[in-house]
Amino acid sequence: MALRKAPPDLLGNSAWNAIAFVVAVVLNLAILPFVLVRLGLAAFGVAGLVTACIAPALVFSNTLAMSTTRELAQRLAPADRDDARQLFATAAMLAICAGGLIAVFLGLAGAPLARLWFHLSGPSSDDLELAFVLAGAGWLCQCISAVFLALFTARQDYRRIAAISIASTVVATASMLLVIPTAPRASAFLGCQALGYATSLLVAVGWSRRSVGEWLARPAVYREALGGLFKLGSWQLAAQGGALFAAQADRYLLGALLQPQFVGFYSVAQRLEEAVYIGVLKVGEILFPFFSSLQREAEHRKVDLLLRASWILNVLAASALGGLVPVAGPLLHLWTGAEVAAEAQRVLVVLSIAGILGSSANVFAFYLLAQGRSRSNAQIALAAGICTVATSAIALPRFGWQAAGWSACVGMIAQMATTVLLLRQTFHLAGMWPRVLHFVLMPLGVAIATALTLRYALDHASILLAPSWWNVGIVASLSAATIFVAAVAASQLGPYRAVCWRDLCAIVGRFLPLKAV
């Protein structure tokens, strides 16, 4: 059965997520050179450190959002409205009260702790207190708005979610253009981001009152709803904590060992890689509520959808991230200048490879979360986090800041190994290993090998890319297309080639006006 026949309209939902991502990534990447020039690398590095310090708070907000979404997705029938209202009221109370306490702590203790750990001093860190207050306020807006967005996510209403995301990004970007030239400080940059999150909150509240107002309720605590949120959220806290700490480990150590400008170099490379990685992840986010609706399906049906969705997203992620590898240097040169390109291009290559490896767990993580198996997600995240932190602690002091990124690769390899083992333990169907190899591992391995081969060929063929966005864009697009073709061709060598081809044709037929397949 082709993916186009799987209810609901997964491809349409992915398209809305992709539209929101494209707008966000274009605006965020376009504004970054402007921010770098106005702030300078040191102040931008300080902003990156503040963001890294705020990141642990995302453990709470992301866990609350996912738990609320899953519970609401199972209470969409009119008969379940009262339970859904109690669930929403409890989640809103947690976001306001617990989130408020976290934001207050960040605002009061963030700056002194950051100065102590990162040895911050000088003009670039003079406004550190204000930076933490604004960043904490922005996170609180994001935390509360996530509860309202859960109402739309549970209904798989990605059109409204995309519109809210676009409004937030547009406001944040426009405010940077207006504010940063007059106040070139880290706090101004973080304040503009906070304004975007506040916009997301206002739009989410207004839209939810108009479209699903009967499902809203005043913040309150209901014991049964609290128990349902806690049951899923307890292990999910560990999963989110491991993943977020692993993602920020290099920043923490770079900030403690080196000057803020090195954090700035790393942040530039990581932001570019994250933009592509998160974009693919956004396309796959629609699988979470979809998998939540498959509780009563047979095991073989779940495995079929899980592995086929993994193949599609893995090929997409590997093609998009692999396209950055051959053009890392010229792309950074055009985007941020020669100094950043010289320092950060190898890190971008390594982070892109780490992103490809990390794609192996994305679909499986959505499935586990939808099934309420957040303990397994925690095991995956903690394995990746421990390996990432240990590698960073060993490599960075010994080899310098350009060793940043290698720890991400090691962490993603640990994540992949843990995911494969849990896949085998979760499903007890015959022939699982060949299917995992074909749908999950093979497209990633082919993509990494192809991307590195293309980079080697460009470096040793005396081909100098002219400093033009057209040239770099064409080479990156051709590289991504080459990786895509290689991954699809590899899929036709195994026993499941017909399934892969049918699903690929279904997607082409869904989006092309002439359905020739």
Secondary structure, 3 states (H helix, E strand, C coil): CCHHHCCCCHHHHHHHHHHHHHHHHHHHHHHHHHHHHHHCHHHHHHHHHHHHHHCCHHHHHHHHHHHHHHHHHCCCCHHHHHHHHHHHHHHHHHHHHHHHHHHHHHHHHHHHHHHHHHCCCCHHHCCHHHHHHHHHHHHHHHHHHHHHHHHHHHCCCHHHHHHHHHHHHHHHHHHHHHHCCCCCCHHHHHHHHHHHHHHHHHHHHHHHHHHCHHHCCCCCCCHHHHHHHHHHHHHHHHHHHHHHHHHHHHHHHHHHHCCHHHHHHHHHHHHHHHHHHHHHHHHHCCHHHHHHCCCCCCHHHHHHHHHHHHHHHHHHHHHHHHCCCCCHHHHHHHHHCHHHHHHHHHHHHHHHHHHHHHHHHHHHHHHHHHCCCHHHHHHHHHHHHHHHHHHHHHHHHHHCHHHCCHHHHHHHHHHHHHHHHHHHHHCCCCCHHHHHHHHHHHHHHHHHHHHHHHHHHHHHCCCCCCCCHHHHHHHHHHHHHHHHHHHHHHHCCCCCHHHHHHHHHHHHHHHCCCCCC
